[in-house]
């Protein structure tokens, strides 16, 4: 498939749309803080929610999902090929993870991925989010995310949409998991980032495994449901 200059421009515009750092902007305007220096140093809604405020985090998440949806929906409205729609969705995720407005900083890409996926298939998205919600409740949201992505691919095959949602998910695994390799990398001196931090670590294999699975430097085996039950019994 040959891509014309106009289609390349549209994909680039999708990247720019994905690059809008809502988490950074909302934190700056509402709390006068730099989200890249707080928590796990990401613009993701979860970081804003936990370390800045609930409404700021919720708004960040909604807007991140919205820009992913808009990136694909606009291409669909233009009547362009499904390949261009897929590339536009991936570009939005890449833009969110490595924003040109933040010198390459960004989020994890899950919210923007969900928004783009919503434009392709709301039904598969809803079914795929069920195991994510379950695992996020009883154990860990990062493990739930992996299961969510796996179910998205499996259900894409089941519903004969692998050429659309399945391929889109597979392509998005690259920016999503690359970003996981540096979940708490500091964007201010003097901490080494990403691969440099891994290279200088004492136990590289464990660090890579923990970051890919748990999105954290440490393995998180504590079940969240225990904390919830404990909290409920005390109240």
N, CA and C of each residue as an Amber inpcrd file, in Angstrom:
protein
   705
   0.8400000  -1.1990000   0.0000000   0.0000000   0.0000000   0.0000000
   0.8740000   1.2470000   0.0000000   0.7210000   2.0660000  -1.0100000
   1.4690000   3.3130000  -1.1020000   0.7110000   4.4080000  -0.3500000
   1.4270000   5.1500000   0.4660000   0.8210000   6.2260000   1.2420000
   1.2050000   7.5580000   0.6060000   0.2100000   8.3640000   0.2960000
   0.4700000   9.6470000  -0.3380000   0.8450000  10.6830000   0.7180000
   1.3270000  11.8200000   0.2440000   1.7810000  12.8840000   1.1370000
   0.6550000  13.3830000   2.0340000  -0.5420000  13.4660000   1.4940000
  -1.6970000  13.9260000   2.2730000  -1.9790000  12.9850000   3.4390000
  -1.8690000  11.6820000   3.2070000  -2.1210000  10.7040000   4.2610000
  -1.0280000  10.7490000   5.3280000   0.2130000  10.9800000   4.8960000
   1.3110000  11.1380000   5.8540000   1.0640000  12.3440000   6.7440000
   0.5780000  13.4290000   6.1540000   0.2640000  14.6370000   6.9090000
  -0.8410000  14.3630000   7.9340000  -1.8490000  13.5950000   7.5340000
  -2.9460000  13.2670000   8.4400000  -2.4460000  12.4300000   9.6240000
  -1.5620000  11.4810000   9.3350000  -0.9890000  10.6560000  10.4100000
  -0.1610000  11.5280000  11.3530000   0.5700000  12.4850000  10.7920000
   1.3590000  13.4020000  11.6160000   0.4490000  14.2750000  12.4780000
  -0.6650000  14.7090000  11.9250000  -1.6200000  15.5040000  12.6990000
  -2.2160000  14.6730000  13.8380000  -2.4060000  13.3650000  13.5900000
  -2.8820000  12.4720000  14.6490000  -1.8410000  12.3830000  15.7600000
  -0.5720000  12.3660000  15.3740000   0.5020000  12.3740000  16.3800000
   0.4560000  13.6630000  17.2030000   0.2680000  14.7970000  16.5400000
   0.1870000  16.0750000  17.2480000  -1.0010000  16.1090000  18.2000000
  -2.1220000  15.5630000  17.7580000  -3.3060000  15.4960000  18.6120000
  -3.0200000  14.6510000  19.8470000  -2.3870000  13.5070000  19.6250000
  -2.0270000  12.6480000  20.7540000  -1.0020000  13.2790000  21.6700000
  -0.2120000  14.1960000  21.1420000   0.8510000  14.8370000  21.9170000
   0.3390000  15.8940000  22.8910000  -0.9110000  16.3130000  22.7480000
  -1.4350000  17.3370000  23.6610000  -1.3900000  16.7850000  25.0860000
  -0.5780000  17.3770000  25.9560000  -0.3550000  16.8220000  27.3050000
  -1.3910000  17.3060000  28.3180000  -2.5790000  16.7410000  28.2520000
  -3.6600000  17.2120000  29.1140000  -3.3050000  17.0920000  30.5950000
  -2.6560000  15.9920000  30.9700000  -2.2760000  15.8190000  32.3700000
  -1.3420000  16.9070000  32.8420000  -0.3870000  17.2620000  32.0000000
   0.5690000  18.3300000  32.3320000  -0.1440000  19.6750000  32.4370000
  -1.0040000  19.9710000  31.4670000  -1.6910000  21.2610000  31.4310000
  -2.6700000  21.4100000  32.5920000  -3.4480000  20.3690000  32.8560000
  -4.4220000  20.4270000  33.9410000  -3.7210000  20.6100000  35.2880000
  -2.6040000  19.8990000  35.4730000  -1.8440000  20.0400000  36.7190000
  -1.2620000  21.4310000  36.8560000  -0.7480000  21.9770000  35.7660000
  -0.1670000  23.3230000  35.7930000  -1.2150000  24.3690000  36.1640000
  -2.3810000  24.2900000  35.5340000  -3.4010000  25.3120000  35.7400000
  -4.1320000  25.1600000  37.0690000  -4.3200000  23.9240000  37.5300000
  -5.1110000  23.7040000  38.7440000  -4.2710000  23.6920000  40.0150000
  -3.0450000  23.1770000  39.9190000  -2.2170000  23.0270000  41.1210000
  -0.8920000  23.7650000  41.0500000  -0.6010000  24.3700000  39.9030000
   0.6610000  25.1010000  39.7220000   1.8780000  24.2030000  39.9840000
   1.7600000  22.9340000  39.5570000   2.8430000  21.9680000  39.7360000
   3.2020000  21.3300000  38.4030000   4.3640000  20.6870000  38.3560000
   4.8230000  19.9750000  37.1620000   4.6260000  18.4830000  37.3980000
   3.6730000  17.8680000  36.7110000   3.3670000  16.4580000  36.9070000
   4.5440000  15.5580000  36.5610000   5.4860000  16.0640000  35.7570000
   6.6530000  15.2780000  35.3820000   7.6670000  15.1800000  36.5210000
   7.4090000  15.8840000  37.6010000   8.2730000  15.8200000  38.7780000
   7.5480000  15.2090000  39.9720000   6.3740000  14.6180000  39.7070000
   5.5250000  14.1090000  40.7810000   5.1710000  12.6430000  40.5130000
   5.0960000  11.8650000  41.5890000   4.6780000  10.4700000  41.4440000
   5.6180000   9.6870000  40.5560000   5.0430000   9.0390000  39.5240000
   5.8860000   8.2600000  38.6110000   6.2490000   9.0390000  37.3590000
   6.2010000  10.3670000  37.4690000   6.7470000  11.2590000  36.4330000
   6.1180000  11.0470000  35.0710000   4.8200000  10.7900000  35.0250000
   4.1010000  10.6030000  33.7680000   2.8900000  11.5290000  33.7340000
   2.4280000  11.8390000  32.5340000   1.2550000  12.7030000  32.3860000
  -0.0450000  11.9100000  32.4300000   0.0370000  10.6420000  32.7410000
  -1.1390000   9.7720000  32.7330000  -2.1650000  10.2000000  33.7740000
  -3.4290000   9.9230000  33.4700000  -4.5140000  10.2840000  34.3620000
  -4.3760000   9.6510000  35.7340000  -3.8350000   8.4270000  35.7970000
  -3.6710000   7.7510000  37.0850000  -2.6910000   8.5000000  37.9800000
  -1.6250000   9.0310000  37.3960000  -0.6550000   9.8100000  38.1680000
  -1.2730000  11.1060000  38.6810000  -2.0250000  11.7650000  37.8060000
  -2.7010000  13.0070000  38.2030000  -3.7430000  12.7130000  39.2740000
  -4.4970000  11.6290000  39.0960000  -5.5630000  11.2590000  40.0380000
  -4.9960000  11.0030000  41.4330000  -3.9110000  10.2630000  41.5040000
  -3.3550000   9.8570000  42.7920000  -2.5900000  10.9810000  43.4800000
  -1.8890000  11.8010000  42.7020000  -0.9610000  12.7530000  43.3010000
  -1.3800000  14.2210000  43.1990000  -2.4140000  14.5130000  42.4050000
  -2.8780000  15.8990000  42.2760000  -4.3010000  16.0560000  42.7800000
  -5.2250000  15.2790000  42.2540000  -6.6070000  15.3820000  42.6910000
  -7.5090000  14.4910000  41.8730000  -8.6590000  14.1270000  42.4530000
  -9.5660000  13.1940000  41.7800000 -10.1820000  13.7940000  40.5230000
 -10.6960000  15.0240000  40.6080000 -11.3400000  15.5890000  39.4250000
 -10.3220000  15.8990000  38.3390000  -9.1190000  16.3000000  38.7460000
  -8.0770000  16.5380000  37.7470000  -7.6850000  15.2420000  37.0330000
  -7.5700000  14.1560000  37.8010000  -7.2250000  12.8690000  37.2040000
  -8.3130000  12.3340000  36.3000000  -9.5710000  12.4700000  36.7490000
 -10.6930000  12.0090000  35.9320000 -10.7860000  12.8030000  34.6320000
 -10.6140000  14.1220000  34.7310000 -10.6650000  14.9650000  33.5270000
  -9.5240000  14.6250000  32.5820000  -8.3410000  14.3890000  33.1310000
  -7.1980000  13.9910000  32.3000000  -7.4910000  12.6960000  31.5600000
  -8.0280000  11.7160000  32.2720000  -8.3490000  10.4390000  31.6460000
  -9.3710000  10.5750000  30.5370000 -10.4140000  11.3670000  30.7760000
 -11.4540000  11.5700000  29.7620000 -10.8820000  12.2330000  28.5160000
 -10.0560000  13.2430000  28.7190000  -9.4800000  13.9610000  27.5780000
  -8.4680000  13.1000000  26.8230000  -7.7150000  12.2670000  27.5480000
  -6.7640000  11.3680000  26.8780000  -7.5020000  10.3370000  26.0290000
  -8.5960000   9.8030000  26.5640000  -9.4280000   8.8860000  25.7790000
 -10.0280000   9.6190000  24.5820000 -10.4840000  10.8450000  24.8210000
 -11.1130000  11.6260000  23.7560000 -10.1940000  11.9210000  22.5890000
  -8.9330000  12.2310000  22.8750000  -8.0300000  12.5540000  21.7600000
  -7.6920000  11.3100000  20.9460000  -7.6490000  10.1420000  21.5960000
  -7.4300000   8.9070000  20.8430000  -8.6110000   8.5960000  19.9470000
  -9.8170000   8.7690000  20.4930000 -11.0330000   8.5480000  19.7000000
 -11.0930000   9.5220000  18.5300000 -10.8140000  10.7930000  18.7880000
 -10.9050000  11.8260000  17.7570000  -9.9130000  11.5820000  16.6310000
  -8.7130000  11.1120000  16.9790000  -7.6850000  10.8700000  15.9630000
  -8.1570000   9.8600000  14.9190000  -8.8400000   8.8120000  15.3720000
  -9.3440000   7.7790000  14.4490000 -10.6500000   8.2150000  13.8060000
 -11.5400000   8.7920000  14.5870000 -12.8660000   9.1750000  14.0850000
 -12.7640000  10.1770000  12.9470000 -11.8740000  11.1310000  13.0560000
 -11.7220000  12.1310000  11.9980000 -11.2420000  11.4960000  10.6930000
 -10.3330000  10.5370000  10.8050000  -9.8510000   9.8260000   9.6120000
 -10.9780000   8.9900000   9.0170000 -11.7870000   8.3900000   9.8770000
 -12.9390000   7.6330000   9.3860000 -13.9150000   8.5370000   8.6510000
 -14.1450000   9.7220000   9.1920000 -15.0690000  10.6670000   8.5620000
 -14.5570000  11.1290000   7.1960000 -13.2490000  11.1360000   7.0400000
 -12.6680000  11.5110000   5.7510000 -12.7560000  10.3760000   4.7330000
 -13.1550000   9.1990000   5.1970000 -13.3240000   8.0590000   4.3030000
 -12.0240000   7.4370000   3.8410000 -10.9640000   7.5860000   4.6300000
  -9.6670000   7.0370000   4.2400000  -9.5740000   5.5500000   4.5580000
  -8.5920000   4.8990000   3.9810000  -8.4250000   3.4530000   4.1230000
  -8.2520000   3.0550000   5.5840000  -8.6080000   1.8140000   5.8900000
  -8.5020000   1.3150000   7.2570000  -7.0530000   1.3390000   7.7290000
  -6.1010000   1.1510000   6.8090000  -4.6940000   1.2010000   7.1900000
  -4.3150000   2.5750000   7.7270000  -4.8360000   3.6250000   7.0980000
  -4.5490000   4.9830000   7.5480000  -5.2120000   5.2300000   8.9010000
  -6.4050000   4.6810000   9.0950000  -7.0800000   4.8030000  10.3870000
  -6.2460000   4.1530000  11.4950000  -5.7090000   2.9690000  11.2010000
  -4.8810000   2.2560000  12.1790000  -3.6180000   3.0550000  12.4870000
  -2.9400000   3.5400000  11.4350000  -1.7140000   4.3170000  11.6430000
  -1.9910000   5.5970000  12.4240000  -3.1460000   6.2040000  12.1780000
  -3.5100000   7.4260000  12.9050000  -3.7010000   7.1150000  14.3890000
  -4.3510000   5.9910000  14.6970000  -4.5350000   5.5990000  16.0890000
  -3.2160000   5.3160000  16.7820000  -2.3270000   4.6020000  16.1000000
  -1.0050000   4.3100000  16.6600000  -0.2200000   5.6040000  16.8510000
  -0.3120000   6.5150000  15.8890000   0.4010000   7.7930000  15.9850000
  -0.0650000   8.5930000  17.1870000  -1.3740000   8.5450000  17.4790000
  -1.9030000   9.2520000  18.6430000  -1.3370000   8.6680000  19.9330000
  -1.2310000   7.3400000  20.0040000  -0.6560000   6.6920000  21.1790000
   0.8240000   7.0740000  21.3340000   1.5540000   7.0500000  20.2300000
   2.9630000   7.4410000  20.2620000   3.1090000   8.8960000  20.7010000
   2.2300000   9.7620000  20.1930000   2.2690000  11.1640000  20.5790000
   2.0090000  11.3500000  22.0620000   1.0810000  10.5760000  22.6070000
   0.8050000  10.6710000  24.0330000   2.0080000  10.2280000  24.8580000
   2.6630000   9.1590000  24.4350000   3.8070000   8.6260000  25.1780000
   5.0590000   9.4740000  25.0390000   5.2520000  10.0590000  23.8610000
   6.4270000  10.8920000  23.6020000   5.9700000  12.2020000  22.9530000
   5.4760000  13.0820000  23.7950000   4.8960000  14.3380000  23.3060000
   5.9710000  15.2950000  22.8100000   5.7570000  15.8200000  21.6200000
   6.6970000  16.8130000  21.0870000   6.6140000  18.1260000  21.8630000
   5.5320000  18.3160000  22.6040000   5.3600000  19.5290000  23.3980000
   6.0580000  19.4380000  24.7520000   6.5000000  18.2270000  25.1160000
   7.1730000  18.0280000  26.4070000   8.5660000  17.4380000  26.2270000
   9.1460000  17.6500000  25.0500000  10.4990000  17.1690000  24.7450000
  10.6260000  15.6570000  24.9200000   9.5760000  14.9390000  24.5380000
   9.6320000  13.4770000  24.5720000   9.0460000  12.8410000  25.8070000
   8.6440000  13.6400000  26.7820000   7.9880000  13.0740000  27.9610000
   6.5260000  12.7870000  27.6280000   5.8270000  12.0980000  28.5250000
   4.4270000  11.7910000  28.2490000   3.8510000  10.8100000  29.2340000
   2.8730000  10.0440000  28.7690000   2.1860000   9.0880000  29.6300000
   2.4810000   7.6610000  29.2330000   1.5380000   6.7810000  29.5270000
   1.7120000   5.3590000  29.2300000   0.9670000   4.9330000  27.9720000
  -0.0040000   5.7030000  27.5420000  -0.6790000   5.4260000  26.2840000
  -1.9540000   4.6290000  26.3650000  -2.3020000   4.0980000  27.5450000
  -3.4610000   3.2240000  27.6440000  -4.7600000   3.9870000  27.3830000
  -4.9100000   5.1660000  27.9900000  -6.1270000   5.9500000  27.7890000
  -6.3360000   6.3190000  26.3340000  -5.2820000   6.7760000  25.6790000
  -5.3620000   7.1440000  24.2660000  -5.6320000   5.9210000  23.4050000
  -5.0280000   4.7890000  23.7700000  -5.2940000   3.5290000  23.0690000
  -6.7670000   3.1490000  23.1830000  -7.3280000   3.2600000  24.3820000
  -8.7350000   2.9220000  24.5920000  -9.6330000   3.8140000  23.7390000
  -9.3090000   5.1080000  23.6710000 -10.1060000   6.0210000  22.8610000
 -10.0810000   5.6600000  21.3880000  -8.9050000   5.3430000  20.8650000
  -8.7890000   4.9490000  19.4600000  -9.5210000   3.6330000  19.2090000
  -9.3790000   2.6890000  20.1460000 -10.0470000   1.3920000  20.0080000
 -11.5630000   1.5790000  20.0070000 -12.0380000   2.5130000  20.8070000
 -13.4730000   2.8010000  20.8730000 -14.0240000   3.1940000  19.5090000
 -13.2400000   3.9300000  18.7380000 -13.6720000   4.3360000  17.3970000
 -13.7350000   3.1500000  16.4480000 -12.9180000   2.1300000  16.6890000
 -12.9090000   0.9500000  15.8250000 -14.0190000  -0.0370000  16.1940000
 -14.1370000  -0.3490000  17.4820000 -15.1110000  -1.3550000  17.9010000
 -15.4690000  -1.1860000  19.3730000 -16.5550000  -0.4910000  19.6660000
 -16.9890000  -0.3460000  21.0700000 -17.3080000  -1.6870000  21.7200000
 -17.8420000  -2.6350000  20.9490000 -18.2380000  -3.9300000  21.5070000
 -17.0260000  -4.7090000  22.0160000 -16.0040000  -4.8390000  21.1770000
 -14.8080000  -5.5710000  21.5960000 -14.1350000  -4.8630000  22.7660000
 -14.1260000  -3.5520000  22.7400000 -13.5230000  -2.7880000  23.8250000
 -14.2150000  -3.0950000  25.1520000 -15.5270000  -3.0890000  25.1660000
 -16.2800000  -3.3430000  26.4020000 -15.9870000  -4.7320000  26.9530000
 -15.9950000  -5.7370000  26.0840000 -15.7140000  -7.0970000  26.5270000
 -14.2720000  -7.2220000  27.0350000 -13.3430000  -6.5460000  26.3730000
 -11.9300000  -6.6410000  26.7470000 -11.6440000  -5.9610000  28.0770000
 -12.4380000  -4.9650000  28.4220000 -12.2130000  -4.2290000  29.6660000
 -12.7040000  -4.9790000  30.9080000 -13.5070000  -6.0200000  30.7030000
 -14.0330000  -6.7730000  31.8490000 -12.9070000  -7.4120000  32.6710000
 -11.9750000  -8.1740000  32.0500000 -10.8770000  -8.7440000  32.8560000
  -9.9720000  -7.6780000  33.4520000  -9.8190000  -6.5530000  32.7500000
  -9.0180000  -5.4470000  33.2930000  -9.6410000  -4.9260000  34.5900000
 -10.9530000  -4.6750000  34.5450000 -11.6450000  -4.1480000  35.7240000
 -11.5740000  -5.1380000  36.8800000 -11.7060000  -6.4290000  36.5660000
 -11.6680000  -7.4640000  37.6050000 -10.3020000  -7.5180000  38.2770000
  -9.2330000  -7.5880000  37.4770000  -7.8890000  -7.6830000  38.0410000
  -7.4640000  -6.3800000  38.7170000  -7.8950000  -5.2440000  38.1550000
  -7.5740000  -3.9590000  38.7840000  -8.2040000  -3.8590000  40.1630000
  -9.3610000  -4.4900000  40.3360000 -10.0530000  -4.4550000  41.6220000
  -9.4050000  -5.3840000  42.6390000  -9.1150000  -6.6320000  42.2250000
  -8.6480000  -7.6090000  43.2080000  -7.1190000  -7.6540000  43.3480000
  -6.3780000  -7.2260000  42.3030000  -4.9330000  -7.3830000  42.3810000
  -4.1960000  -6.1300000  41.9500000  -4.0000000  -5.9690000  40.6220000
  -3.1170000  -4.9140000  40.1510000  -3.5800000  -4.4490000  38.7710000
  -3.6700000  -3.1270000  38.5920000  -4.1430000  -2.5800000  37.3190000
  -3.1650000  -2.8510000  36.1820000  -1.8820000  -2.9370000  36.4830000
  -0.8860000  -3.1810000  35.4320000  -1.0310000  -4.5770000  34.8470000
  -1.2530000  -5.5730000  35.7090000  -1.5200000  -6.9250000  35.2350000
  -2.8340000  -6.9470000  34.4650000  -3.8220000  -6.2040000  34.9580000
  -5.0970000  -6.1040000  34.2620000  -4.9560000  -5.5250000  32.8740000
  -4.0440000  -4.5750000  32.7170000  -3.8040000  -3.9670000  31.4020000
  -3.2850000  -4.9950000  30.4090000  -2.3650000  -5.8490000  30.8710000
  -1.8250000  -6.8980000  29.9900000  -2.9350000  -7.8370000  29.5520000
  -3.7890000  -8.2260000  30.4980000  -4.8950000  -9.1250000  30.1580000
  -5.8890000  -8.4410000  29.2240000  -6.1020000  -7.1640000  29.4370000
  -6.9780000  -6.3750000  28.5610000  -6.4640000  -6.3790000  27.1230000
  -5.1730000  -6.1510000  26.9430000  -4.5900000  -6.1500000  25.6000000
  -4.6620000  -7.5300000  24.9680000  -4.4250000  -8.5680000  25.7720000
  -4.5030000  -9.9450000  25.2710000  -5.9180000 -10.2900000  24.8270000
  -6.9040000  -9.9250000  25.6370000  -8.2960000 -10.2000000  25.2920000
  -8.7140000  -9.4090000  24.0540000  -8.1850000  -8.1890000  23.8950000
  -8.5150000  -7.3900000  22.7170000  -8.0790000  -8.1020000  21.4410000
  -6.9180000  -8.7390000  21.4950000  -6.4170000  -9.4760000  20.3250000
  -7.2400000 -10.7390000  20.0960000  -7.5010000 -11.4950000  21.1680000
  -8.2710000 -12.7440000  21.0530000  -9.6800000 -12.4740000  20.5270000
 -10.3330000 -11.4620000  21.0850000 -11.6910000 -11.1420000  20.6490000
 -11.7200000 -10.5800000  19.2330000 -10.6420000  -9.9220000  18.8340000
 -10.5520000  -9.4380000  17.4550000 -10.5670000 -10.6030000  16.4780000
  -9.8850000 -11.6830000  16.8480000  -9.8950000 -12.8960000  16.0240000
 -11.2900000 -13.5250000  16.0470000 -11.8920000 -13.6020000  17.2340000
 -13.2050000 -14.2390000  17.3870000 -14.2770000 -13.5220000  16.5730000
 -14.2390000 -12.1900000  16.5700000 -15.2400000 -11.4080000  15.8490000
 -14.8170000 -11.0760000  14.4130000 -13.7680000 -11.7480000  13.9480000
 -13.2710000 -11.5730000  12.5700000 -12.8860000 -10.1290000  12.2770000
 -12.2810000  -9.4690000  13.2570000 -11.8220000  -8.0910000  13.0820000
 -10.3300000  -7.9550000  13.3660000  -9.6170000  -9.0720000  13.2360000
  -8.1910000  -9.0210000  13.5440000  -7.4580000  -8.0380000  12.6400000
  -7.8760000  -7.9420000  11.3730000  -7.2330000  -7.0240000  10.4360000
  -7.3800000  -5.5630000  10.8210000  -8.2870000  -5.2860000  11.7530000
  -8.4890000  -3.8970000  12.2030000  -8.0380000  -3.7540000  13.6540000
  -8.8550000  -4.2180000  14.5880000  -8.5530000  -4.0330000  16.0060000
  -7.3760000  -4.8870000  16.4730000  -7.2320000  -6.0830000  15.8880000
  -6.1120000  -6.9390000  16.2700000  -4.7840000  -6.3480000  15.8550000
  -4.6900000  -5.9210000  14.6110000  -3.4520000  -5.3060000  14.1090000
  -3.1610000  -4.0140000  14.8650000  -4.2010000  -3.2220000  15.1000000
  -4.0210000  -1.9790000  15.8450000  -3.4420000  -2.2480000  17.2360000
  -3.9850000  -3.2530000  17.9200000  -3.4990000  -3.5910000  19.2550000
  -2.0570000  -4.0630000  19.2190000  -1.7270000  -4.9260000  18.2680000
  -0.3590000  -5.4340000  18.1590000   0.6400000  -4.3030000  17.9250000
   0.2840000  -3.3660000  17.0650000   1.1820000  -2.2390000  16.8000000
   1.3450000  -1.3560000  18.0380000   0.2780000  -1.2080000  18.8090000
   0.3310000  -0.3470000  19.9940000   1.0770000  -0.9940000  21.1510000
   1.2550000  -2.3260000  21.1020000   2.0300000  -2.9850000  22.1440000
   3.4490000  -2.4220000  22.2110000   3.9820000  -2.0110000  21.0620000
   5.3650000  -1.5170000  21.0150000   5.5320000  -0.2480000  21.8480000
   4.8000000   0.8420000  21.5540000   4.9730000   2.0450000  22.3800000
   4.5190000   1.8660000  23.8220000   3.5030000   1.0390000  24.0550000
   3.0060000   0.8490000  25.4230000   4.0420000   0.1500000  26.2900000
   4.6440000  -0.9300000  25.7920000   5.5840000  -1.6820000  26.6150000
   6.9710000  -1.0380000  26.6500000   7.3470000  -0.3270000  25.6060000
   8.5980000   0.4310000  25.6710000   8.5110000   1.4680000  26.7820000
   7.3590000   2.1250000  26.8890000   7.1800000   3.1280000  27.9460000
   7.2120000   2.4900000  29.3240000   6.7730000   1.2570000  29.4250000
   6.7950000   0.5700000  30.7150000   8.2090000   0.3090000  31.2140000
   9.1700000   0.2810000  30.3190000  10.5460000   0.0060000  30.7290000
  11.1390000   1.1470000  31.5490000  10.4750000   2.2850000  31.5800000
  10.9540000   3.3860000  32.4250000   9.7740000   4.0360000  33.1340000
   9.0640000   3.2620000  33.9970000   7.8340000   3.7800000  34.5970000
   8.0380000   4.9170000  35.5720000   9.2160000   4.9860000  36.2220000
   9.4360000   6.0600000  37.1780000  10.6930000   6.8500000  36.8250000
  11.1050000   6.8060000  35.5550000  12.2960000   7.5520000  35.1410000
  12.0890000   9.0310000  35.3850000  13.1160000   9.6700000  35.9120000
  13.0250000  11.0760000  36.2680000  13.3770000  11.9380000  35.0660000
  12.6160000  12.9780000  34.8390000  12.9000000  13.8790000  33.7390000
  13.6380000  15.1240000  34.2190000  14.1560000  15.0580000  35.4350000
  15.0490000  16.0970000  35.9330000  16.2940000  15.4030000  36.4400000
  17.3940000  16.0870000  36.4730000  18.6620000  15.4900000  36.8800000
  18.5900000  15.0310000  38.3420000  19.3910000  14.0430000  38.7370000
  20.4550000  13.4400000  37.9500000  20.1720000  12.0010000  37.5530000
  18.9400000  11.5110000  37.6860000  18.6510000  10.0990000  37.4990000
  18.7540000   9.6820000  36.0440000  19.4440000   8.5420000  35.7410000
  19.4770000   8.0360000  34.3610000  18.1080000   7.5720000  33.9310000
  17.8270000   7.5870000  32.6440000  16.5000000   7.2480000  32.1620000
  16.4910000   5.9410000  31.3810000  15.2800000   5.3560000  31.3430000
  14.9920000   4.2500000  30.4400000  16.0500000   3.1780000  30.3770000
  16.5670000   2.9370000  29.1800000  17.5250000   1.8720000  28.9670000
  18.8290000   2.1090000  29.7310000  19.2340000   3.3850000  29.9050000
  20.4410000   3.6800000  30.6720000  20.2930000   3.2110000  32.1040000
  19.1100000   3.4410000  32.6710000  18.8430000   3.0310000  34.0430000
  18.8770000   1.5150000  34.1580000  18.3280000   0.8210000  33.1640000
  18.3290000  -0.6410000  33.1640000  19.7510000  -1.1780000  33.0310000
  20.5540000  -0.5680000  32.1460000  21.9260000  -1.0100000  31.9350000
  22.7590000  -0.8920000  33.2010000  22.4840000   0.1330000  34.0030000
  23.2680000   0.3750000  35.2060000  22.7340000  -0.3830000  36.4080000
  21.6120000  -1.0850000  36.2390000  21.0200000  -1.8260000  37.3500000
  21.7820000  -3.1060000  37.6440000  21.6420000  -3.5860000  38.8840000
  22.3460000  -4.8000000  39.2960000  21.6430000  -6.0560000  38.8020000
  20.3260000  -6.0490000  38.7850000  19.5520000  -7.2140000  38.3550000
  18.6810000  -6.8070000  37.1790000  19.2770000  -6.7970000  36.0030000
  18.5880000  -6.2760000  34.8210000  17.3570000  -7.0890000  34.4680000
  17.4600000  -8.4160000  34.4980000  16.3340000  -9.2590000  34.0780000
  15.1310000  -9.0570000  35.0000000  15.3690000  -8.9640000  36.3060000
  14.2650000  -8.7630000  37.2440000  13.6500000  -7.3800000  37.0630000
  14.4850000  -6.3830000  36.8140000  13.9880000  -5.0240000  36.6180000
  13.1220000  -4.9360000  35.3670000  13.5840000  -5.5550000  34.2710000
  12.8130000  -5.5570000  33.0280000  11.4980000  -6.2980000  33.2160000
  11.5500000  -7.4660000  33.8730000  10.3320000  -8.2550000  34.1170000
   9.3270000  -7.4790000  34.9570000   9.7980000  -6.8670000  36.0300000
   8.8900000  -6.1330000  36.9150000   8.2730000  -4.9360000  36.2170000
   9.0450000  -4.2640000  35.3940000   8.5080000  -3.0990000  34.7020000
   7.5040000  -3.4880000  33.6290000   7.7780000  -4.5690000  32.9260000
   6.8450000  -4.9930000  31.8870000   5.5560000  -5.5490000  32.4850000
   5.6740000  -6.3050000  33.5670000   4.4920000  -6.9280000  34.1700000
   3.7560000  -5.9950000  35.1240000   4.5190000  -5.3390000  36.0100000
   3.9020000  -4.5650000  37.0860000   4.0070000  -3.0600000  36.8920000
   4.7020000  -2.6310000  35.8170000   4.8970000  -1.2050000  35.5810000
   5.5240000  -0.5530000  36.8100000   6.4710000  -1.2670000  37.4060000
   7.1010000  -0.8210000  38.6380000   8.4630000  -1.4920000  38.7630000
   9.3410000  -0.8940000  39.5540000  10.6520000  -1.4990000  39.7440000
  10.5920000  -2.7690000  40.5890000   9.5120000  -2.9120000  41.3610000
   9.3640000  -4.0650000  42.2430000   8.1700000  -4.9140000  41.8240000
   8.2540000  -6.2110000  42.1080000   7.1260000  -7.1020000  41.8510000
   6.0370000  -6.8230000  42.8870000   4.8100000  -6.6400000  42.4240000
   3.7020000  -6.2930000  43.3070000   2.7550000  -7.4870000  43.4260000
   2.9430000  -8.2780000  44.4740000   2.1280000  -9.4770000  44.6540000
   1.0230000  -9.3010000  45.6940000   0.9740000  -8.1590000  46.3330000
  -0.0810000  -7.9060000  47.3110000  -1.4100000  -7.7100000  46.5960000
  -2.4380000  -8.3900000  47.0770000  -3.7520000  -8.2880000  46.4630000
  -4.4850000  -7.0570000  46.9880000  -4.9540000  -6.2250000  46.0640000
  -5.6440000  -4.9980000  46.4280000  -6.9470000  -5.2830000  47.1550000
  -7.5720000  -6.4150000  46.8470000  -8.8580000  -6.7450000  47.4630000
  -8.7260000  -6.8810000  48.9760000  -7.5400000  -7.3150000  49.4580000
  -7.3220000  -7.4320000  50.8990000  -7.3860000  -6.0660000  51.5630000
  -6.7770000  -5.0580000  50.9170000  -6.7960000  -3.7030000  51.4650000
  -8.2220000  -3.1440000  51.4650000  -8.9690000  -3.4600000  50.4010000
 -10.3440000  -2.9720000  50.3050000 -11.2050000  -3.5900000  51.4070000
 -11.0590000  -4.9220000  51.6080000 -11.8310000  -5.6050000  52.6500000
 -11.4570000  -5.0740000  54.0280000 -10.1470000  -4.8660000  54.2340000
  -9.6750000  -4.3340000  55.5090000 -10.2530000  -2.9530000  55.7650000
 -10.2940000  -2.1270000  54.7330000 -10.8340000  -0.7750000  54.8700000
 -12.3320000  -0.8140000  55.1680000 -13.0480000  -1.7360000  54.5010000
 -14.4940000  -1.8330000  54.6940000 -14.8350000  -2.3280000  56.1100000
 -14.0340000  -3.2370000  56.6330000 -14.3090000  -3.7740000  57.9700000
 -14.0200000  -2.7600000  59.0690000 -13.1520000  -1.7920000  58.7600000
 -12.8230000  -0.7830000  59.7570000 -13.8310000   0.3620000  59.7830000
 -14.5550000   0.5240000  58.6550000 -15.5110000   1.6410000  58.5730000
 -16.9190000   1.2220000  58.9880000
